[in-house]
């Protein structure tokens, strides 16, 4: 099946690499005009270039999701120059692996930085595009985590777990409020996905990977491409009666 996202304009935050880049490429293959958003402007432009080079439609904009005013400015510019966004993927995120009992300065900085990107960033971008999404009866796909439910069995920043619980809560709250406008809001919960975000942790801490794999029935880490199918499903009409849900793409992590 092809062309599932024809005539859609899809904005993807954190689209320069990893899961965001994979979703952007996947959406383009299904016919969407993809707007790649990232604080890394060169990376965002490279993703857009990869799409157009393959015959797809794409634009790129520099966006730091922590800057609320800038989110509004970029959303307005996209609406005026590209068209009204009908699919929004809130993917931008960061992680740190300091425990709550680490040095106080590190813990406080982790909390502030992670909340600013992972939770406030979702709010900022969604609020900026809200008018366009309501006008297009659009759909929002938030990237949560297995840590939207559990604190994984590794030393990890409690700020990350809290932020991803918040993403799921915001997903459900917006689904309840925006359903009357025809806007569907869902989330995806990835497990351990091999991305640049966790590349150093995987390389320097093989025990971390082993702990994840021992708890994953499929017995492997995920690839960014493993998130593309669920992201397409939630963005297209195949999921027309799905809202307020989270699709777990974790290799079965939460089943045991």
C-alpha positions as a printed NumPy array, in Angstrom:
array([[  0.   ,   0.   ,   0.   ],
       [  1.426,   3.373,  -0.994],
       [  0.35 ,   6.983,  -0.921],
       [ -1.097,   6.756,   2.577],
       [ -0.085,  10.336,   3.321],
       [ -0.754,  11.996,  -0.016],
       [ -1.823,  15.648,   0.315],
       [ -0.567,  15.825,   3.899],
       [  2.02 ,  18.255,   5.21 ],
       [  3.89 ,  16.574,   8.057],
       [  6.175,  18.415,  10.482],
       [  8.734,  16.271,  12.316],
       [ 10.8  ,  17.661,  15.179],
       [ 14.242,  16.212,  15.785],
       [ 14.241,  15.216,  12.125],
       [ 17.983,  15.54 ,  11.567],
       [ 18.84 ,  12.05 ,  12.818],
       [ 17.677,   8.842,  14.428],
       [ 13.975,   8.153,  14.807],
       [ 12.955,  11.585,  13.51 ],
       [ 14.945,  11.199,  10.307],
       [ 13.567,   7.7  ,   9.73 ],
       [  9.976,   8.914,  10.197],
       [ 10.566,  11.87 ,   7.872],
       [ 11.881,   9.569,   5.151],
       [  9.028,   7.129,   5.692],
       [  6.368,   9.83 ,   5.522],
       [  7.874,  11.159,   2.304],
       [  7.704,   7.701,   0.743],
       [  3.985,   7.703,   1.533],
       [  3.496,  10.977,  -0.305],
       [  3.627,  13.605,   2.437],
       [  5.391,  16.911,   2.067],
       [  7.702,  16.645,   5.057],
       [  8.832,  19.676,   7.036],
       [ 12.003,  18.704,   8.881],
       [ 12.563,  20.639,  12.109],
       [ 15.712,  20.471,  14.197],
       [ 18.039,  22.681,  16.224],
       [ 20.744,  21.221,  13.962],
       [ 19.953,  23.153,  10.816],
       [ 22.531,  21.358,   8.666],
       [ 21.2  ,  17.983,   9.749],
       [ 17.62 ,  19.026,   9.04 ],
       [ 18.634,  20.268,   5.591],
       [ 20.422,  16.977,   4.915],
       [ 17.301,  14.977,   5.735],
       [ 15.239,  17.213,   3.451],
       [ 17.847,  16.819,   0.713],
       [ 17.702,  13.023,   1.043],
       [ 13.927,  13.201,   0.577],
       [ 13.968,  15.491,  -2.449],
       [ 16.84 ,  13.527,  -3.954],
       [ 14.624,  10.441,  -3.892],
       [ 11.807,  12.315,  -5.617],
       [  9.892,  13.358,  -2.504],
       [  8.786,  16.727,  -1.176],
       [ 10.496,  18.32 ,   1.804],
       [ 11.445,  21.576,   3.474],
       [ 13.636,  22.209,   6.501],
       [ 13.674,  24.822,   9.24 ],
       [ 15.934,  25.417,  12.22 ],
       [ 13.953,  25.014,  15.426],
       [ 14.924,  24.699,  19.067],
       [ 11.755,  23.33 ,  20.654],
       [ 12.609,  24.955,  23.996],
       [ 12.104,  28.429,  22.461],
       [  8.357,  29.034,  22.656],
       [  8.293,  32.273,  20.681],
       [ 10.459,  30.755,  17.959],
       [  8.086,  27.792,  17.712],
       [  5.237,  30.185,  16.98 ],
       [  7.315,  32.102,  14.439],
       [  8.384,  28.967,  12.577],
       [  4.863,  27.518,  12.604],
       [  3.526,  30.749,  11.101],
       [  6.259,  30.768,   8.453],
       [  5.516,  27.169,   7.508],
       [  1.8  ,  27.907,   7.268],
       [  2.493,  30.864,   4.984],
       [  5.154,  29.316,   2.735],
       [  4.528,  25.551,   2.71 ],
       [  0.916,  25.177,   3.811],
       [ -1.033,  24.159,   6.865],
       [  0.439,  21.224,   8.752],
       [ -1.908,  18.248,   9.129],
       [  0.501,  15.827,  10.814],
       [  2.799,  16.775,  13.685],
       [  5.405,  14.393,  15.082],
       [  6.893,  15.51 ,  18.402],
       [ 10.1  ,  13.521,  18.364],
       [ 12.812,  15.883,  19.618],
       [ 14.289,  14.615,  22.863],
       [ 17.391,  14.229,  24.996],
       [ 18.488,  11.861,  27.758],
       [ 21.067,  11.84 ,  30.542],
       [ 22.088,   8.907,  32.697],
       [ 22.816,  10.532,  36.047],
       [ 21.067,   8.989,  39.025],
       [ 19.024,  11.187,  41.372],
       [ 21.753,  10.645,  43.99 ],
       [ 24.485,  12.01 ,  41.707],
       [ 26.094,  15.404,  42.27 ],
       [ 23.318,  17.945,  42.962],
       [ 24.473,  20.27 ,  40.208],
       [ 24.218,  17.488,  37.612],
       [ 20.807,  16.343,  38.841],
       [ 19.353,  19.856,  38.713],
       [ 20.764,  20.515,  35.24 ],
       [ 19.441,  17.156,  33.997],
       [ 15.981,  17.989,  35.276],
       [ 15.884,  21.452,  33.745],
       [ 17.331,  20.444,  30.372],
       [ 15.325,  17.244,  29.931],
       [ 12.008,  18.8  ,  30.911],
       [ 12.702,  21.784,  28.658],
       [ 13.109,  19.572,  25.587],
       [ 11.136,  16.4  ,  26.234],
       [  8.006,  17.832,  27.826],
       [  7.922,  21.606,  27.456],
       [  9.129,  21.17 ,  23.878],
       [  6.123,  18.988,  23.041],
       [  3.846,  21.638,  24.552],
       [  5.583,  24.497,  22.735],
       [  5.471,  22.934,  19.286],
       [  1.959,  21.528,  19.606],
       [  0.587,  24.838,  20.834],
       [  2.313,  26.666,  17.989],
       [  0.728,  24.403,  15.343],
       [ -2.634,  24.044,  17.081],
       [ -4.539,  26.38 ,  14.768],
       [ -3.266,  24.577,  11.683],
       [ -4.023,  21.143,  13.119],
       [ -7.563,  22.122,  14.055],
       [ -8.136,  23.616,  10.608],
       [ -6.916,  20.442,   8.879],
       [ -8.511,  18.025,  11.36 ],
       [ -4.989,  16.756,  11.756],
       [ -3.179,  14.235,  13.849],
       [ -0.39 ,  14.442,  16.413],
       [  2.122,  11.658,  17.054],
       [  4.186,  12.037,  20.218],
       [  7.274,   9.927,  20.825],
       [  7.05 ,   8.503,  24.315],
       [  9.045,   5.57 ,  25.626],
       [  8.872,   2.385,  27.623],
       [  9.704,   4.892,  30.35 ],
       [  6.272,   6.398,  29.885],
       [  5.308,   3.441,  32.115],
       [  8.378,   2.104,  33.907],
       [ 11.76 ,   3.203,  35.149],
       [ 14.016,   0.78 ,  33.277],
       [ 16.306,  -1.597,  35.108],
       [ 19.408,   0.522,  34.605],
       [ 20.827,   3.588,  36.354],
       [ 19.047,   6.319,  34.494],
       [ 17.967,   9.892,  34.987],
       [ 14.626,  10.07 ,  36.79 ],
       [ 14.041,  13.279,  34.847],
       [ 13.813,  11.277,  31.618],
       [ 11.292,   8.846,  33.091],
       [  9.231,  11.722,  34.463],
       [  9.318,  13.586,  31.148],
       [  8.106,  10.55 ,  29.222],
       [  5.312,   9.907,  31.726],
       [  4.374,  13.52 ,  31.067],
       [  4.349,  13.012,  27.304],
       [  1.86 ,  10.169,  27.684],
       [ -0.296,  12.233,  30.039],
       [ -0.289,  15.172,  27.636],
       [ -1.15 ,  12.823,  24.771],
       [ -4.24 ,  11.577,  26.57 ],
       [ -5.297,  15.023,  27.761],
       [ -5.051,  16.49 ,  24.259],
       [ -6.863,  13.521,  22.731],
       [ -9.756,  14.125,  25.105],
       [ -9.861,  17.858,  24.419],
       [ -9.211,  17.955,  20.675],
       [-11.343,  15.02 ,  19.594],
       [-14.31 ,  17.33 ,  19.035],
       [-12.184,  19.173,  16.461],
       [-11.357,  15.956,  14.626],
       [ -7.737,  16.063,  15.799],
       [ -6.357,  12.674,  16.821],
       [ -3.498,  12.51 ,  19.32 ],
       [ -1.496,   9.333,  19.916],
       [  1.964,   8.246,  20.999],
       [  4.595,   5.636,  20.229],
       [  6.62 ,   3.973,  22.979],
       [ 10.004,   2.866,  21.637],
       [ 12.254,   0.498,  23.517],
       [ 16.022,   0.619,  23.097],
       [ 16.482,   1.985,  19.584],
       [ 19.951,   2.365,  18.09 ],
       [ 20.237,   6.116,  17.509],
       [ 22.969,   8.759,  17.772],
       [ 21.315,   9.822,  21.039],
       [ 22.424,   6.639,  22.792],
       [ 25.42 ,   5.681,  20.647],
       [ 28.02 ,   6.493,  23.295],
       [ 26.055,   4.75 ,  26.042],
       [ 25.767,   1.595,  23.936],
       [ 29.447,   1.653,  23.012],
       [ 30.756,   2.345,  26.508],
       [ 28.288,   0.336,  28.551],
       [ 27.633,  -3.1  ,  27.033],
       [ 26.071,  -4.142,  30.341],
       [ 23.32 ,  -1.608,  29.698],
       [ 22.527,  -3.238,  26.361],
       [ 22.613,  -6.713,  27.908],
       [ 20.121,  -5.689,  30.593],
       [ 17.735,  -4.432,  27.929],
       [ 18.128,  -7.494,  25.72 ],
       [ 17.636,  -9.916,  28.608],
       [ 14.252,  -8.274,  29.145],
       [ 13.262,  -8.084,  25.449],
       [ 11.5  , -11.165,  24.013],
       [ 12.578, -10.374,  20.436],
       [ 16.179, -10.46 ,  21.649],
       [ 17.5  ,  -7.472,  19.715],
       [ 17.752,  -3.731,  19.905],
       [ 15.49 ,  -1.702,  17.651],
       [ 16.392,   0.339,  14.608],
       [ 14.915,   3.754,  13.787],
       [ 13.079,   2.094,  10.91 ],
       [ 11.166,  -0.034,  13.438],
       [  9.29 ,   3.103,  14.501],
       [  8.302,   4.16 ,  10.977],
       [  5.427,   1.709,  10.523],
       [  3.628,   2.725,  13.723],
       [  4.228,   6.397,  12.873],
       [  2.671,   5.985,   9.427],
       [ -0.283,   4.081,  10.868],
       [ -1.038,   6.796,  13.422],
       [ -0.743,   9.541,  10.797],
       [ -2.983,   8.   ,   8.14 ],
       [ -6.635,   7.033,   7.807],
       [ -5.937,   3.424,   8.808],
       [ -6.083,   4.71 ,  12.389],
       [ -9.139,   6.925,  11.883],
       [-10.78 ,   5.676,  15.109],
       [ -7.619,   5.65 ,  17.234],
       [ -6.873,   8.476,  19.654],
       [ -5.43 ,   8.759,  23.137],
       [ -3.463,   5.546,  22.562],
       [  0.181,   4.556,  22.724],
       [  1.646,   1.924,  20.43 ],
       [  4.556,   0.141,  22.055],
       [  7.458,  -0.632,  19.733],
       [  9.749,  -2.163,  22.33 ],
       [ 10.405,  -5.71 ,  21.189],
       [  8.052,  -6.933,  23.906],
       [  9.91 ,  -5.283,  26.799],
       [  6.726,  -4.501,  28.724],
       [  5.277,  -7.989,  28.287],
       [  7.636,  -9.611,  30.805]])
